[in-house]
């Protein structure tokens, strides 16, 4: 998944308006950001294999810290605790948004199980690996991700009924950029190497998240 993860960030704004769109997208994409960091530092590994699936030219063979079910649970709990224990307001008012953030984080594993070929481990590289292989069909991948993305945007707009003009234009720009990136990745040539992927998953997504914070604040 790509824009499907962003859809979760948009959609959960309806469930918990207190959370910034930037925070929700950070949660929904956290596992990929971590994977990008781990790829750049040599902790986790994947390779580019053109034709590995119809929608994604990647073979993920070593990423249990960021993308196992156990890892996702640990990162979800970490996100919950960081938000809940952050210095400031009454912590009793933060349990619900902290829970929603944790759900956003764990949703990444669920969506990746749907899209990936069986490479999503439960506990680690030697454990059972799940994957429903949506990526084996490019039309199905585009249809599912587009439907999720549209639903997420609608839910976000329902949560934020009044947007200033700057926020409207910013939201439209973010939607267009994400859509173009998704289609470019789907139909364009494979990336040259995993280092580029690592930078895209870290610096690239950090830019999207910062933009989302600005939109929600505006």
C-alpha positions in Angstrom: 0.0 0.0 0.0 1.0 3.6 -0.5 -1.9 6.1 -0.6 -3.9 3.5 1.2 -1.9 4.3 4.3 -2.5 8.0 3.9 -6.2 7.2 3.6 -6.1 5.8 7.1 -4.5 9.0 8.3 -7.2 11.1 6.6 -10.1 8.9 7.7 -9.1 8.7 11.4 -9.4 12.5 11.7 -13.2 11.8 11.7 -12.7 9.4 14.6 -10.5 11.7 16.7 -10.6 15.4 15.6 -8.1 16.3 18.4 -5.3 14.6 16.6 -3.6 16.6 13.9 -3.7 15.2 10.3 0.1 15.3 10.4 0.2 13.1 13.5 -2.3 10.6 12.0 -0.4 10.3 8.8 2.8 9.9 10.8 1.2 7.0 12.6 -0.2 5.4 9.5 3.2 5.6 7.7 5.5 5.0 10.7 6.4 1.5 9.8 7.6 2.6 6.3 9.5 5.5 7.8 11.3 3.1 10.2 11.9 0.7 7.3 13.5 3.5 5.3 15.8 4.3 8.3 16.7 0.7 8.8 17.5 0.2 5.1 19.8 3.3 5.1 21.5 2.0 8.2 21.8 -1.6 7.0 19.5 -3.0 9.8 16.8 -4.3 7.4 17.0 -5.3 3.8 15.0 -5.6 0.6 15.9 -5.9 -3.1 14.5 -4.4 -6.3 13.3 -7.3 -8.5 11.5 -6.1 -11.6 8.4 -8.2 -12.1 8.4 -9.4 -8.5 4.7 -8.4 -8.6 2.6 -6.5 -11.0 2.3 -3.4 -8.8 5.7 -3.3 -6.9 9.2 -4.4 -8.0 10.3 -5.3 -4.5 11.3 -8.4 -2.6 11.1 -7.8 1.1 13.1 -10.6 2.7 14.4 -9.0 6.0 12.3 -6.5 7.8 11.0 -8.0 11.0 11.7 -5.0 13.2 9.5 -2.6 11.2 7.0 -4.9 9.5 6.3 -8.0 11.6 3.1 -8.3 13.5 5.1 -8.3 16.7 7.1 -5.2 15.6 3.9 -3.4 14.6 2.4 -4.1 18.1 5.5 -2.8 19.8 5.5 0.4 17.7 1.8 0.9 18.2 2.3 0.6 22.0 5.2 3.0 21.8 3.1 5.5 19.9 0.3 5.2 22.5 2.7 5.7 25.4 4.6 8.7 23.8 1.3 10.5 23.1 -0.3 9.6 26.4 2.7 10.5 28.6 3.8 13.6 26.6 4.2 16.5 29.1 1.4 18.9 29.1 -2.3 18.5 29.4 -4.3 16.1 31.6 -3.4 12.6 30.6 -6.9 11.3 31.3 -8.0 13.3 28.2 -5.3 11.7 26.0 -6.2 8.0 26.3 -8.7 8.1 23.4 -6.4 10.0 20.9 -3.5 7.8 22.0 -5.5 4.7 21.2 -6.5 6.1 17.8 -2.9 6.8 17.1 -1.9 3.3 18.0 -4.6 1.9 15.7 -3.2 4.1 12.9 0.2 2.6 13.4 -1.0 -1.0 13.5 -3.3 -0.5 10.5 -0.1 -0.3 8.4 0.6 -4.0 9.1 -3.0 -5.0 8.2 -3.0 -3.1 4.9 0.4 -4.5 4.0 -0.9 -8.0 4.6 -3.6 -7.3 2.1 -1.3 -5.9 -0.5 2.0 -7.8 -0.1 2.9 -11.2 -1.3 3.5 -13.5 1.7 6.4 -11.7 3.3 4.7 -10.1 6.4 6.0 -12.2 9.3 4.2 -12.7 12.6 7.3 -12.7 14.9 10.4 -12.6 12.7 12.0 -13.9 9.5 11.7 -17.6 10.6 8.0 -17.3 11.6 4.8 -17.7 9.5 4.5 -15.0 6.8 1.2 -13.6 5.6 0.2 -11.8 2.4 -2.9 -11.8 0.3 -1.0 -10.7 -2.8 -3.2 -7.8 -4.0 0.0 -6.5 -5.7 -0.2 -9.4 -8.2 -2.9 -7.4 -10.0 -2.1 -3.8 -10.9 -5.8 -2.9 -11.7 -7.0 -4.3 -8.4 -4.2 -2.5 -6.5 -5.1 0.8 -8.1 -8.8 0.3 -7.6 -8.5 -0.6 -3.9 -6.0 2.1 -3.0 -8.0 4.7 -4.9 -11.2 3.7 -3.1 -9.5 3.9 0.3 -8.0 7.2 -0.5 -11.3 8.7 -1.7 -13.1 7.4 1.4 -10.3 8.8 3.7 -10.5 12.3 2.1 -14.3 12.3 2.4 -14.1 11.4 6.1 -11.4 14.1 6.7 -13.7 16.7 5.1 -16.6 15.6 7.3 -14.4 16.1 10.3 -13.2 19.5 9.1 -16.3 21.0 7.6 -14.8 24.5 7.5 -11.4 25.0 5.8 -9.9 28.3 5.1 -8.9 28.9 1.4 -5.2 28.2 2.0 -6.0 24.9 3.7 -8.3 23.9 0.8 -5.6 24.6 -1.8 -3.1 22.9 0.4 -5.2 19.8 0.8 -5.9 19.7 -2.9 -2.1 20.0 -3.6 -1.3 17.2 -1.2 -4.0 14.9 -2.7 -2.6 15.6 -6.2 1.0 15.1 -5.2 0.2 11.8 -3.4 -1.9 10.6 -6.4 0.8 11.5 -8.9 3.5 9.7 -6.8 1.3 6.6 -6.5 0.7 6.5 -10.2 4.3 7.3 -11.0 5.4 4.4 -8.8 2.8 2.1 -10.4 3.6 2.8 -14.1 7.1 4.3 -14.0 10.4 2.4 -14.1 11.7 0.7 -11.0 13.9 2.8 -8.7 17.6 2.5 -9.3 18.5 1.1 -5.8 17.3 0.7 -2.3 19.1 3.8 -1.1 16.8 5.9 -3.1 13.9 4.0 -1.6 15.3 4.7 1.9 15.5 8.4 1.3 12.0 8.5 -0.2 10.5 6.7 2.8 12.2 9.0 5.2 12.8 12.5 3.8 10.0 12.3 1.3 7.4 11.2 3.7 8.6 13.7 6.3 7.8 16.4 3.8 4.3 15.1 3.3 3.8 14.9 7.0 5.0 18.4 7.6 2.6 19.6 4.8 -0.2 17.7 6.5 0.5 19.5 9.8 0.4 22.8 8.1 -2.9 22.0 6.4 -4.6 21.0 9.6 -3.2 23.9 11.5 -4.3 26.4 8.8 
